């Protein structure tokens, strides 16, 4: 876009020389430089060779057999970013829709007036500037993404790319070392060559997801070059071409072999402990005093019937409520006395504990107290404790934190991981900065507590959907004017179940502001169009009034009659415009809504000494505006002729009009019972302007009209819709 003080240059494409000259002068009065082109071919040549063209004002019909305006616009826009504003007499929906598919800068109907034309041009410049700013932002985003790709290429994480036939096209040094190969040894080999036979079915299912365009994060096993197991945390993404066809995949890998080995050993240890628990009736529990959570083994269900103590953690309040009321105060005092005594390391007591059947069991409870360096109790273990589950959970969280950190540190977005309850597990600095807190203050807190109720409910629902479906989702939200694009990806455990969700939250406020600016410009355009409609309606009324005043002031009756005829023609257009202005659909309307009031308006304008009645029989069918406009003028001319000449020497008269439609064929009959039209007058050779106008407008709507001279005069008009 050139500097503001330099006049804008408009390429005006118009094949009608006189219209082109008038439009050029109009544009020059408003400070624009104008270049003329009389054909689509010339317009294409000028646009491709003249760099100073700021806007193209394009007619659609540029001559029979020549390139039309939409074709020329399509060619120009392939190589040039120039706003194109269509200026044409066509108002058919299909023509307007065709231009909208080419460009979104607008469509102006000829004769809409200088104000509308200039306002539309200015609006097109505003749209073009807004679009240019959006493209600049997108270009900057693309450059940022290229830099991010360079960071990935040098990542310490393993990177593996394959084509649509699952053949290796690229592995980085980290991935090759992880597998025990040189990168050249892996190049060209199928990914399946690096799996154990029993893992092929698992791989096939994963590749089916890639072919379907699904991205995911999961754990998988490879066969190391030395034959050993290599476990990785895999983040895989499908690659597609411009036709949305699968052409390969891109994946990043983190070596988790040590973690998997630890899990295996831990699982074996847990199984031995579980079998030992089954060999005794003891109920084992573990109380995390800091977080007030208790976990119980399966014996809690066998002995007491309580399933919730096995299915999930409970708190100390749950336990106290189930102590017998007569024992509660004593047990509670003794229990917390031991917890709060820095020298105590054990607690035991006997009390009655409620069972699900309403009875109380006599129990002996005992526990071992764990304290920190300051002597504060942090944990208490009962004889029925299964502590391996908690240890495993803690180790899995730590491993997840290490894995996620490799991703979150390499992005400019806010990135964090949460569990099923919405608790922050890990995050990058950008996330903490956005929330105006430190990472240490946020980890372990709920992500939903930092949002208002509605936003928290929305985010909770999105997270729950990922945990349920196991598929990534994208959604937008807004808080305090900040728009965020949130991408949620599931992280799977060894059993292919979602254990956490990673969220990439991108600030898209600038993009949303640009979109809002475009919406605002559209609203301004709508307001401007409404104002133009109002002014045109008033101007038409003013012109009719001026014509009638001029006619009444003329001494020459022929001049007065001509002026009144012009006013009546304008009246027919005014009635149509008024109906369209009030209609919800400005492109078409029922014939009844326009023709019936038009007939009465035409007859009412005549002051005669005879009584003229009108009869109308208009079928209820829809007709387009492009047919209604010339049709209204035709009916005006024919009824005007009847009112002027049909009833000389008579005391009364009758004018009838009927309109019928069968399939796409419309028949309109305008008849009077007057003295009849002379045989010397016919439509083809009439010297009168009115009948000449009737003939031309009939041809315009591709219709035929004939005269019948029986019992007055009858005009029969037929055309297709």
C-alpha positions as CSV (number, residue, x, y, z in Angstrom):
1,X,0.0,0.0,0.0
2,X,1.5,3.4,-1.0
3,X,1.8,6.4,1.3
4,X,-1.4,8.1,2.3
5,X,-0.7,11.4,0.5
6,X,-0.1,9.7,-2.9
7,X,-3.4,9.5,-4.9
8,X,-4.7,5.9,-5.4
9,X,-4.7,4.5,-8.9
10,X,-7.9,2.7,-10.1
11,X,-8.0,0.5,-13.2
12,X,-11.6,1.0,-14.6
13,X,-12.7,-1.9,-16.8
14,X,-15.7,-0.8,-18.9
15,X,-16.6,-1.6,-22.5
16,X,-19.2,1.2,-22.8
17,X,-17.1,4.3,-23.8
18,X,-19.6,6.9,-22.5
19,X,-20.2,5.1,-19.2
20,X,-16.4,4.7,-18.8
21,X,-15.8,8.5,-19.3
22,X,-18.5,9.4,-16.8
23,X,-17.2,6.9,-14.2
24,X,-13.7,8.1,-14.8
25,X,-14.7,11.8,-14.2
26,X,-16.5,10.7,-11.0
27,X,-13.5,8.9,-9.7
28,X,-11.1,11.8,-10.5
29,X,-13.4,14.2,-8.6
30,X,-12.7,12.2,-5.6
31,X,-8.9,12.3,-6.0
32,X,-8.2,9.0,-7.7
33,X,-5.9,8.4,-10.7
34,X,-7.8,6.4,-13.3
35,X,-6.6,4.0,-16.0
36,X,-9.2,2.8,-18.5
37,X,-9.5,-0.7,-20.0
38,X,-12.2,-1.5,-22.5
39,X,-11.9,-5.3,-22.4
40,X,-10.9,-8.1,-20.0
41,X,-7.8,-8.9,-22.1
42,X,-6.6,-5.3,-21.8
43,X,-7.3,-5.3,-18.1
44,X,-5.2,-8.4,-17.6
45,X,-2.3,-6.9,-19.5
46,X,-2.4,-3.6,-17.6
47,X,-2.6,-5.4,-14.2
48,X,0.4,-7.5,-15.1
49,X,2.5,-4.7,-16.5
50,X,1.5,-1.7,-14.3
51,X,2.7,-1.9,-10.7
52,X,0.9,1.2,-9.5
53,X,-2.7,-0.2,-9.7
54,X,-4.2,0.0,-6.2
55,X,-7.8,-1.2,-7.1
56,X,-9.7,-2.6,-10.1
57,X,-13.3,-1.5,-10.7
58,X,-14.5,-4.3,-13.0
59,X,-17.6,-4.6,-15.2
60,X,-18.9,-8.1,-15.7
61,X,-20.3,-8.1,-19.2
62,X,-17.5,-6.8,-21.5
63,X,-18.9,-7.6,-24.9
64,X,-20.3,-10.6,-26.6
65,X,-17.6,-13.2,-27.4
66,X,-15.0,-11.6,-25.2
67,X,-13.5,-12.4,-21.8
68,X,-16.0,-11.3,-19.2
69,X,-15.1,-9.5,-15.9
70,X,-15.1,-12.6,-13.7
71,X,-12.7,-14.4,-16.0
72,X,-10.4,-11.4,-16.1
73,X,-10.5,-11.0,-12.3
74,X,-9.7,-14.7,-11.8
75,X,-6.6,-14.4,-14.0
76,X,-5.4,-11.2,-12.4
77,X,-5.7,-12.5,-8.9
78,X,-3.6,-15.5,-9.6
79,X,-0.5,-13.3,-9.9
80,X,-1.5,-10.0,-8.1
81,X,-2.9,-9.1,-4.7
82,X,-5.2,-6.3,-5.9
83,X,-8.7,-5.6,-4.5
84,X,-11.3,-6.0,-7.2
85,X,-14.7,-4.3,-6.9
86,X,-17.3,-5.5,-9.4
87,X,-19.5,-2.7,-10.9
88,X,-22.3,-4.0,-13.0
89,X,-26.0,-3.8,-13.9
90,X,-26.5,-7.5,-13.1
91,X,-28.3,-8.2,-9.8
92,X,-29.0,-11.9,-10.4
93,X,-28.0,-14.0,-7.3
94,X,-25.9,-16.4,-9.4
95,X,-23.9,-13.6,-10.9
96,X,-23.3,-12.0,-7.5
97,X,-22.4,-15.4,-6.0
98,X,-19.9,-16.0,-8.8
99,X,-18.1,-12.8,-8.0
100,X,-18.1,-13.6,-4.3
101,X,-16.2,-16.8,-5.0
102,X,-13.5,-14.8,-6.8
103,X,-13.1,-11.9,-4.4
104,X,-14.7,-10.6,-1.2
105,X,-14.2,-6.9,-1.8
106,X,-17.8,-6.2,-2.9
107,X,-20.3,-5.8,-5.7
108,X,-21.8,-2.4,-6.7
109,X,-24.9,-2.1,-8.9
110,X,-24.6,0.5,-11.6
111,X,-26.7,3.6,-11.0
112,X,-26.5,3.1,-7.2
113,X,-25.2,6.6,-7.1
114,X,-21.8,8.3,-6.6
115,X,-22.0,8.1,-2.8
116,X,-22.4,4.3,-2.8
117,X,-19.7,3.8,-5.4
118,X,-17.1,5.9,-3.5
119,X,-18.1,4.4,-0.1
120,X,-17.7,0.9,-1.6
121,X,-14.3,1.8,-3.0
122,X,-13.1,3.1,0.3
123,X,-14.5,0.0,2.1
124,X,-12.6,-2.2,-0.4
125,X,-9.4,-0.4,0.4
126,X,-10.1,-0.9,4.2
127,X,-10.7,-4.7,3.6
128,X,-7.6,-5.0,1.6
129,X,-5.5,-3.4,4.3
130,X,-7.0,-5.6,6.9
131,X,-6.3,-8.7,4.9
132,X,-2.7,-7.5,4.2
133,X,-2.2,-7.2,8.0
134,X,-3.5,-10.7,8.6
135,X,-1.2,-12.1,5.9
136,X,1.8,-10.4,7.4
137,X,1.0,-12.0,10.8
138,X,0.6,-15.4,9.1
139,X,4.0,-14.9,7.4
140,X,5.6,-14.0,10.7
141,X,4.1,-17.1,12.2
142,X,5.4,-19.3,9.4
143,X,8.9,-17.9,9.9
144,X,8.6,-18.7,13.6
145,X,7.6,-22.2,12.8
146,X,10.6,-22.6,10.5
147,X,12.9,-21.6,13.4
148,X,11.1,-24.1,15.6
149,X,11.7,-26.8,13.1
150,X,15.5,-26.1,13.2
151,X,15.4,-26.5,16.9
152,X,13.7,-29.9,16.5
153,X,16.3,-31.0,13.9
154,X,19.0,-30.5,16.5
155,X,17.0,-31.9,19.4
156,X,18.5,-34.5,21.8
157,X,15.3,-36.4,21.4
158,X,15.1,-39.1,18.7
159,X,13.4,-38.0,15.5
160,X,12.2,-40.5,12.8
161,X,10.5,-39.7,9.5
162,X,9.0,-42.2,7.1
163,X,7.1,-42.1,3.8
164,X,3.7,-43.5,2.9
165,X,5.1,-47.0,2.4
166,X,6.6,-46.9,5.9
167,X,10.1,-46.6,4.6
168,X,12.6,-44.5,6.6
169,X,13.4,-41.2,5.0
170,X,15.2,-39.6,7.9
171,X,16.5,-40.3,11.4
172,X,18.6,-37.9,13.4
173,X,21.8,-38.9,15.2
174,X,20.1,-39.2,18.6
175,X,17.5,-41.7,17.2
176,X,20.2,-43.8,15.5
177,X,22.4,-43.9,18.6
178,X,19.3,-44.9,20.7
179,X,18.8,-47.9,18.3
180,X,22.5,-48.8,18.1
181,X,22.9,-47.9,14.4
182,X,24.5,-45.4,12.2
183,X,21.8,-43.2,10.5
184,X,22.8,-44.5,7.1
185,X,22.1,-48.1,8.2
186,X,18.5,-47.2,8.9
187,X,17.9,-45.1,5.8
188,X,15.4,-46.7,3.4
189,X,14.4,-49.6,5.7
190,X,10.9,-50.2,6.7
191,X,9.9,-49.3,10.3
192,X,8.7,-52.8,10.8
193,X,12.2,-54.1,10.4
194,X,13.0,-52.7,13.9
195,X,10.2,-54.4,15.8
196,X,9.9,-57.7,17.6
197,X,7.5,-60.1,15.7
198,X,4.9,-60.0,18.5
199,X,4.7,-56.1,18.3
200,X,3.8,-56.0,14.5
201,X,0.0,-56.2,15.3
202,X,0.4,-53.3,17.7
203,X,2.3,-51.3,15.1
204,X,-0.3,-52.0,12.4
205,X,-3.1,-50.5,14.6
206,X,-1.0,-47.4,15.3
207,X,-0.3,-47.0,11.5
208,X,-4.0,-47.3,10.8
209,X,-4.5,-44.2,13.0
210,X,-1.7,-42.4,11.2
211,X,-3.3,-43.1,7.8
212,X,-6.6,-41.8,9.3
213,X,-4.8,-38.5,10.2
214,X,-4.7,-39.1,13.9
215,X,-1.8,-37.8,16.0
216,X,-1.0,-39.4,19.4
217,X,1.5,-39.9,22.1
218,X,2.1,-43.4,23.4
219,X,4.8,-45.9,24.5
220,X,6.3,-48.5,22.2
221,X,9.0,-51.1,22.0
222,X,11.8,-51.4,19.5
223,X,14.4,-54.1,18.8
224,X,17.9,-52.7,19.5
225,X,20.7,-53.6,17.1
226,X,22.1,-56.0,19.7
227,X,18.6,-57.7,20.1
228,X,17.7,-56.1,23.4
229,X,14.5,-54.1,24.2
230,X,14.4,-50.3,23.6
231,X,11.3,-48.7,25.2
232,X,10.4,-45.2,24.0
233,X,7.8,-42.5,24.7
234,X,6.6,-41.8,21.1
235,X,4.9,-38.6,19.9
236,X,3.7,-39.4,16.3
237,X,2.2,-37.0,13.8
238,X,0.6,-37.9,10.4
239,X,1.9,-36.1,7.3
240,X,-0.5,-35.3,4.4
241,X,-0.3,-33.6,1.0
242,X,-2.5,-30.9,-0.3
243,X,-5.3,-33.4,-1.2
244,X,-5.4,-34.6,2.4
245,X,-3.7,-37.9,1.4
246,X,-1.4,-39.7,3.8
247,X,2.3,-39.4,2.7
248,X,4.1,-40.4,5.8
249,X,4.6,-39.6,9.5
250,X,6.9,-37.7,11.8
251,X,7.7,-38.9,15.3
252,X,9.8,-37.9,18.3
253,X,11.1,-40.5,20.8
254,X,12.3,-40.4,24.4
255,X,14.2,-43.4,25.7
256,X,12.3,-44.8,28.7
257,X,13.9,-48.2,28.9
258,X,15.2,-47.8,32.4
259,X,11.8,-46.6,33.6
260,X,10.1,-49.6,32.0
261,X,12.6,-52.0,33.6
262,X,11.8,-50.3,37.0
263,X,8.1,-50.7,36.4
264,X,8.5,-54.3,35.6
265,X,10.5,-55.0,38.7
266,X,8.0,-52.9,40.7
267,X,5.1,-54.8,39.3
268,X,6.7,-58.1,40.2
269,X,7.3,-56.8,43.7
270,X,3.7,-55.6,44.0
271,X,2.4,-59.0,42.9
272,X,4.4,-60.8,45.6
273,X,3.1,-58.3,48.2
274,X,-0.5,-58.7,46.9
275,X,-0.2,-62.5,47.3
276,X,1.2,-62.0,50.8
277,X,-1.8,-59.8,51.7
278,X,-4.2,-62.4,50.5
279,X,-2.6,-64.9,52.9
280,X,-3.7,-62.8,55.9
281,X,-6.9,-61.0,57.0
282,X,-5.0,-57.9,58.1
283,X,-6.2,-54.6,56.6
284,X,-3.2,-52.5,55.5
285,X,-3.4,-48.8,55.1
286,X,-1.1,-45.8,54.3
287,X,-1.9,-42.3,55.4
288,X,-0.2,-39.4,53.6
289,X,-0.4,-36.8,56.5
290,X,0.7,-33.8,54.4
291,X,-2.1,-34.3,51.8
292,X,-4.5,-36.1,54.1
293,X,-5.0,-39.2,51.8
294,X,-5.4,-42.8,53.0
295,X,-5.1,-45.9,50.8
296,X,-6.3,-49.4,51.9
297,X,-5.8,-52.8,50.5
298,X,-8.4,-55.3,49.3
299,X,-8.8,-56.8,52.8
300,X,-10.7,-53.6,53.7
301,X,-13.5,-54.7,51.5
302,X,-13.3,-58.3,52.7
303,X,-13.3,-57.4,56.4
304,X,-15.5,-54.2,56.5
305,X,-17.3,-54.2,53.1
306,X,-16.2,-50.7,52.2
307,X,-15.3,-50.6,48.5
308,X,-14.3,-46.9,48.3
309,X,-11.3,-47.5,50.5
310,X,-10.0,-49.8,47.8
311,X,-11.2,-48.0,44.7
312,X,-9.6,-44.6,45.7
313,X,-8.0,-42.7,48.5
314,X,-10.0,-41.5,51.5
315,X,-9.1,-38.9,54.1
316,X,-8.8,-39.0,57.9
317,X,-12.3,-37.6,58.3
318,X,-13.7,-40.7,56.5
319,X,-11.9,-43.0,58.9
320,X,-12.9,-41.0,62.1
321,X,-16.6,-41.0,61.1
322,X,-16.6,-44.8,61.1
323,X,-15.1,-45.2,64.5
324,X,-17.8,-46.0,67.1
325,X,-19.3,-42.9,68.7
326,X,-18.4,-44.2,72.2
327,X,-14.7,-44.7,71.1
328,X,-14.3,-41.7,68.8
329,X,-13.1,-39.1,71.3
330,X,-10.6,-41.5,73.0
331,X,-9.2,-42.8,69.7
332,X,-9.0,-39.4,68.2
333,X,-7.1,-37.9,71.2
334,X,-4.6,-40.8,71.5
335,X,-4.1,-40.9,67.7
336,X,-3.2,-37.2,67.2
337,X,-1.2,-37.2,70.5
338,X,1.1,-39.7,68.9
339,X,1.2,-37.9,65.6
340,X,2.1,-34.5,67.3
341,X,4.7,-36.0,69.6
342,X,8.1,-35.6,67.9
343,X,9.5,-38.5,69.9
344,X,6.7,-41.0,69.1
345,X,7.2,-43.4,66.2
346,X,4.4,-45.8,66.8
347,X,0.7,-45.8,67.6
348,X,-1.8,-48.6,68.5
349,X,-5.3,-48.8,69.9
350,X,-8.3,-51.0,70.0
351,X,-11.7,-49.7,69.0
352,X,-14.9,-50.6,67.1
353,X,-15.1,-49.9,63.4
354,X,-18.3,-49.6,61.3
355,X,-19.0,-52.2,58.6
356,X,-21.3,-51.7,55.6
357,X,-24.0,-53.9,57.1
358,X,-24.3,-51.5,60.1
359,X,-22.5,-53.7,62.6
360,X,-19.2,-52.7,64.3
361,X,-16.1,-54.9,64.2
362,X,-13.6,-54.9,67.0
363,X,-10.3,-54.0,65.7
364,X,-6.7,-53.5,66.8
365,X,-5.1,-50.8,64.8
366,X,-1.4,-50.1,64.8
367,X,0.8,-47.8,62.7
368,X,4.3,-46.6,62.2
369,X,5.0,-42.9,62.0
370,X,7.4,-41.4,59.5
371,X,8.9,-37.9,60.3
372,X,11.0,-35.3,58.4
373,X,14.2,-33.8,59.6
374,X,12.3,-31.3,61.8
375,X,10.4,-34.1,63.6
376,X,7.1,-33.4,61.9
377,X,5.0,-36.4,61.0
378,X,4.6,-36.7,57.2
379,X,3.3,-40.2,56.8
380,X,1.9,-43.1,58.8
381,X,1.8,-46.7,57.7
382,X,-0.5,-49.4,59.2
383,X,0.1,-53.1,59.2
384,X,-2.0,-53.4,56.1
385,X,-0.2,-50.9,54.0
386,X,0.6,-51.4,50.4
387,X,3.1,-48.6,49.7
388,X,4.3,-49.8,46.3
389,X,1.3,-48.3,44.5
390,X,2.1,-44.8,45.8
391,X,5.8,-45.2,45.1
392,X,5.0,-46.3,41.5
393,X,2.6,-43.4,41.1
394,X,5.2,-40.9,42.3
395,X,7.9,-42.4,40.0
396,X,5.5,-42.3,37.0
397,X,4.7,-38.6,37.7
398,X,8.4,-37.8,37.8
399,X,9.2,-39.6,34.6
400,X,6.3,-37.8,32.9
401,X,7.6,-34.5,34.1
402,X,11.0,-35.3,32.6
403,X,9.5,-36.3,29.4
404,X,7.2,-33.3,29.1
405,X,10.0,-30.9,30.0
406,X,11.8,-31.8,26.8
407,X,8.8,-30.6,24.8
408,X,7.6,-27.6,26.8
409,X,11.1,-26.0,26.9
410,X,11.3,-25.9,23.1
411,X,8.1,-24.0,22.3
412,X,7.0,-20.4,22.6
413,X,3.5,-21.5,23.6
414,X,2.3,-22.0,27.2
415,X,2.6,-25.8,27.7
416,X,1.6,-27.8,30.8
417,X,0.5,-31.2,31.8
418,X,-2.5,-32.0,34.0
419,X,-4.0,-35.2,35.5
420,X,-7.6,-36.3,35.4
421,X,-8.5,-34.0,38.3
422,X,-7.0,-31.0,36.5
423,X,-3.9,-30.8,38.8
424,X,-0.8,-29.2,37.3
425,X,2.0,-31.8,37.0
426,X,4.6,-29.8,35.0
427,X,4.7,-26.5,33.0
428,X,7.0,-24.2,31.2
429,X,7.9,-20.6,32.2
430,X,5.5,-19.1,29.7
431,X,2.6,-20.8,31.5
432,X,3.6,-19.4,34.8
433,X,4.2,-15.9,33.4
434,X,0.8,-15.9,31.9
435,X,-0.7,-16.7,35.3
436,X,1.6,-14.2,37.1
437,X,2.9,-16.9,39.4
438,X,6.0,-19.1,39.8
439,X,6.1,-22.7,38.6
440,X,6.6,-24.0,42.1
441,X,3.5,-22.1,43.3
442,X,1.4,-23.6,40.5
443,X,2.5,-27.2,40.3
444,X,0.2,-29.3,42.4
445,X,-2.7,-26.8,42.3
446,X,-5.9,-27.1,40.2
447,X,-6.0,-25.5,36.8
448,X,-9.7,-24.9,37.2
449,X,-9.3,-22.8,40.4
450,X,-7.7,-20.0,38.3
451,X,-10.7,-19.6,36.0
452,X,-14.2,-18.2,36.5
453,X,-16.9,-20.9,36.9
454,X,-18.0,-21.0,33.3
455,X,-14.5,-21.1,31.9
456,X,-13.5,-23.8,34.4
457,X,-16.5,-25.9,33.5
458,X,-15.7,-25.6,29.8
459,X,-12.0,-26.5,30.3
460,X,-12.9,-29.4,32.6
461,X,-15.3,-30.8,29.9
462,X,-12.6,-30.6,27.3
463,X,-10.0,-32.4,29.5
464,X,-12.5,-35.1,30.4
465,X,-13.3,-35.7,26.7
466,X,-9.6,-36.3,26.0
467,X,-9.3,-38.8,28.9
468,X,-12.4,-40.6,27.7
469,X,-11.8,-40.6,23.9
470,X,-8.0,-40.8,24.0
471,X,-8.0,-38.4,21.0
472,X,-6.5,-34.9,20.8
473,X,-8.8,-31.9,20.5
474,X,-8.6,-28.2,19.9
475,X,-10.7,-25.4,21.4
476,X,-10.6,-21.7,22.0
477,X,-11.4,-19.7,25.1
478,X,-11.1,-16.1,26.2
479,X,-10.2,-14.5,29.6
480,X,-9.8,-10.8,30.3
481,X,-9.4,-10.0,26.6
482,X,-6.8,-12.7,26.0
483,X,-7.7,-15.3,23.3
484,X,-6.1,-18.7,23.6
485,X,-6.0,-21.6,21.2
486,X,-5.7,-24.7,23.3
487,X,-4.5,-28.0,21.8
488,X,-5.0,-31.0,24.2
489,X,-3.0,-34.2,23.6
490,X,-3.4,-37.5,25.5
491,X,-0.3,-39.2,27.1
492,X,-0.7,-43.0,27.3
493,X,0.6,-45.4,29.9
494,X,2.0,-48.9,29.3
495,X,-1.6,-50.2,29.1
496,X,-2.5,-47.7,26.4
497,X,-4.7,-45.8,28.8
498,X,-4.6,-42.0,29.1
499,X,-2.7,-41.1,32.2
500,X,-2.3,-37.3,31.7
501,X,-3.1,-34.6,29.1
502,X,-0.5,-32.2,27.7
503,X,-1.9,-28.7,26.7
504,X,-0.4,-26.4,24.2
505,X,-2.0,-23.0,24.7
506,X,-1.2,-20.4,22.1
507,X,-2.0,-16.6,22.4
508,X,-4.1,-15.8,19.3
509,X,-5.3,-12.4,20.5
510,X,-3.9,-10.5,17.6
511,X,-5.5,-12.9,15.1
512,X,-8.9,-12.5,16.9
513,X,-8.6,-8.8,16.9
514,X,-8.0,-8.8,13.2
515,X,-11.1,-11.0,12.7
516,X,-13.1,-8.6,14.9
517,X,-11.9,-5.7,12.8
518,X,-13.2,-7.4,9.6
519,X,-16.5,-8.1,11.3
520,X,-16.7,-4.4,12.3
521,X,-16.0,-3.3,8.7
522,X,-18.8,-5.6,7.5
523,X,-21.2,-4.1,10.1
524,X,-20.2,-0.6,8.9
525,X,-20.9,-1.6,5.3
526,X,-24.4,-2.9,6.3
527,X,-25.2,0.3,8.1
528,X,-24.0,2.3,5.0
529,X,-26.3,0.2,2.7
530,X,-29.3,0.9,4.9
531,X,-28.6,4.6,4.8
532,X,-28.2,4.4,1.0
533,X,-31.6,2.6,0.7
534,X,-33.3,5.3,2.8
535,X,-31.8,8.1,0.7
536,X,-32.7,6.4,-2.6
537,X,-36.3,6.0,-1.5
538,X,-36.5,9.7,-0.6
539,X,-34.8,10.8,-3.7
540,X,-37.2,8.8,-5.9
541,X,-40.1,10.5,-4.1
542,X,-38.5,13.9,-4.6
543,X,-38.0,13.3,-8.4
544,X,-41.6,12.2,-8.8
545,X,-42.7,15.3,-7.0
546,X,-40.5,17.6,-9.1
547,X,-41.7,16.0,-12.4
548,X,-45.4,16.4,-11.4
549,X,-44.8,20.0,-10.3
550,X,-43.1,20.8,-13.6
551,X,-45.9,19.1,-15.5
552,X,-48.5,21.1,-13.7
553,X,-46.7,24.4,-14.5
554,X,-46.5,23.7,-18.3
555,X,-48.9,25.4,-20.6
556,X,-47.9,23.1,-23.4
557,X,-50.2,20.1,-22.7
558,X,-47.9,17.7,-24.7
559,X,-44.9,18.6,-22.5
560,X,-47.0,18.3,-19.4
561,X,-48.2,14.8,-20.5
562,X,-44.7,13.7,-21.2
563,X,-43.5,14.8,-17.8
564,X,-46.5,13.0,-16.1
565,X,-45.7,9.9,-18.1
566,X,-42.1,10.0,-16.9
567,X,-43.4,10.5,-13.3
568,X,-45.6,7.4,-13.7
569,X,-42.7,5.3,-15.0
570,X,-40.7,6.4,-12.0
571,X,-43.7,5.5,-9.8
572,X,-43.7,1.9,-11.1
573,X,-40.0,1.7,-10.1
574,X,-40.7,3.4,-6.7
575,X,-43.5,0.9,-5.9
576,X,-41.1,-2.0,-6.7
577,X,-38.2,-0.5,-4.7
578,X,-40.5,0.1,-1.7
579,X,-41.7,-3.5,-1.8
580,X,-38.1,-4.8,-2.0
581,X,-37.0,-2.5,0.8
582,X,-39.6,-4.0,3.1
583,X,-39.0,-7.5,1.8
584,X,-36.8,-10.0,3.6
585,X,-35.6,-11.3,0.2
586,X,-34.5,-8.4,-2.1
587,X,-34.0,-10.7,-5.1
588,X,-37.6,-11.9,-5.6
589,X,-41.1,-11.5,-4.4
590,X,-44.7,-12.7,-5.0
591,X,-46.2,-11.2,-8.1
592,X,-49.4,-10.3,-6.1
593,X,-47.4,-8.1,-3.7
594,X,-46.2,-5.9,-6.5
595,X,-48.6,-5.9,-9.4
596,X,-51.9,-5.4,-7.5
597,X,-50.8,-2.2,-5.7
598,X,-49.0,-1.0,-8.9
599,X,-52.3,-1.1,-10.9
600,X,-54.1,0.9,-8.3
601,X,-51.3,3.5,-8.0
602,X,-51.3,4.0,-11.8
603,X,-55.0,4.5,-12.1
604,X,-55.1,6.7,-9.1
605,X,-52.8,9.2,-10.7
606,X,-55.4,10.1,-13.4
607,X,-58.2,12.6,-12.8
608,X,-61.0,11.9,-15.3
609,X,-64.7,12.6,-15.6
610,X,-65.6,9.0,-16.1
611,X,-65.6,6.1,-13.7
612,X,-62.9,3.5,-14.4
613,X,-63.0,0.3,-12.5
614,X,-60.1,-2.1,-12.2
615,X,-60.1,-5.9,-11.8
616,X,-57.1,-7.9,-10.9
617,X,-56.6,-11.7,-10.9
618,X,-52.9,-12.2,-10.0
619,X,-51.9,-15.8,-9.1
620,X,-49.6,-16.3,-6.1
621,X,-46.2,-17.1,-7.6
622,X,-42.7,-15.8,-7.1
623,X,-40.9,-13.7,-9.7
624,X,-37.4,-12.3,-9.7
625,X,-36.6,-8.6,-9.5
626,X,-34.8,-8.7,-12.8
627,X,-38.2,-9.5,-14.4
628,X,-40.3,-7.4,-12.1
629,X,-38.6,-4.1,-12.9
630,X,-39.2,-4.1,-16.7
631,X,-42.6,-5.7,-16.2
632,X,-43.7,-2.9,-14.0
633,X,-42.8,-0.3,-16.6
634,X,-44.6,-2.4,-19.3
635,X,-47.8,-2.5,-17.3
636,X,-47.5,1.2,-16.5
637,X,-47.3,2.1,-20.2
638,X,-50.3,-0.1,-21.2
639,X,-52.6,1.1,-18.4
640,X,-51.6,4.7,-19.0
641,X,-52.6,4.3,-22.7
642,X,-56.0,2.8,-21.7
643,X,-56.6,5.7,-19.2
644,X,-55.7,8.3,-21.9
645,X,-57.3,7.0,-25.0
646,X,-59.6,4.0,-24.4
647,X,-62.7,5.7,-22.9
648,X,-63.2,8.8,-25.1
649,X,-67.0,9.4,-25.4
650,X,-67.9,6.9,-22.7
651,X,-69.2,7.4,-19.2
652,X,-67.4,4.5,-17.5
653,X,-64.8,1.9,-18.2
654,X,-63.1,-1.3,-17.0
655,X,-59.4,-2.2,-17.0
656,X,-58.5,-5.8,-16.0
657,X,-55.2,-7.4,-15.4
658,X,-54.5,-11.1,-14.9
659,X,-51.3,-13.0,-14.3
660,X,-50.9,-16.8,-14.4
661,X,-48.0,-19.2,-14.2
662,X,-47.8,-22.7,-15.4
663,X,-44.5,-24.5,-14.8
664,X,-42.0,-21.8,-15.8
665,X,-44.4,-20.0,-18.3
666,X,-46.0,-16.7,-17.2
667,X,-48.9,-15.1,-19.0
668,X,-50.0,-11.5,-18.2
669,X,-53.1,-10.0,-19.8
670,X,-53.9,-6.2,-19.7
671,X,-57.3,-5.4,-21.2
672,X,-59.9,-2.6,-21.4
673,X,-63.4,-2.4,-22.7
674,X,-62.8,0.9,-24.4
675,X,-63.2,2.1,-28.0
676,X,-60.2,-0.1,-29.2
677,X,-56.8,0.7,-30.5
678,X,-56.6,1.7,-34.2
679,X,-55.6,-1.0,-36.7
680,X,-52.8,1.3,-37.9
681,X,-51.0,0.9,-34.6
682,X,-48.8,-2.2,-34.0
683,X,-45.9,-2.8,-31.6
684,X,-43.3,-3.4,-34.3
685,X,-43.9,-0.1,-36.2
686,X,-45.3,2.3,-33.6
687,X,-43.8,5.7,-33.5
688,X,-45.0,6.4,-30.0
689,X,-42.3,6.2,-27.3
690,X,-44.6,4.3,-24.9
691,X,-45.2,1.3,-27.2
692,X,-41.6,1.4,-28.3
693,X,-40.6,1.1,-24.7
694,X,-43.0,-1.8,-24.2
695,X,-41.5,-3.7,-27.2
696,X,-37.9,-3.1,-26.0
697,X,-38.6,-4.2,-22.4
698,X,-40.5,-7.3,-23.6
699,X,-37.4,-8.2,-25.6
700,X,-35.3,-7.6,-22.5
701,X,-37.1,-10.3,-20.5
702,X,-37.1,-12.6,-23.6
703,X,-40.9,-12.4,-23.9
704,X,-43.5,-11.9,-26.6
705,X,-46.4,-9.6,-26.7
706,X,-49.4,-9.3,-29.0
707,X,-52.5,-7.1,-29.4
708,X,-56.1,-8.4,-29.6
709,X,-58.8,-6.0,-30.8
710,X,-62.1,-7.6,-29.8
711,X,-64.4,-5.6,-27.5
712,X,-61.8,-3.1,-26.6
713,X,-58.0,-3.7,-26.5
714,X,-56.2,-6.6,-25.0
715,X,-52.4,-7.0,-24.6
716,X,-51.1,-10.6,-24.0
717,X,-47.6,-10.8,-22.6
718,X,-45.8,-14.1,-22.3
719,X,-42.3,-14.9,-20.9
720,X,-40.4,-17.6,-19.1
721,X,-39.2,-17.4,-15.4
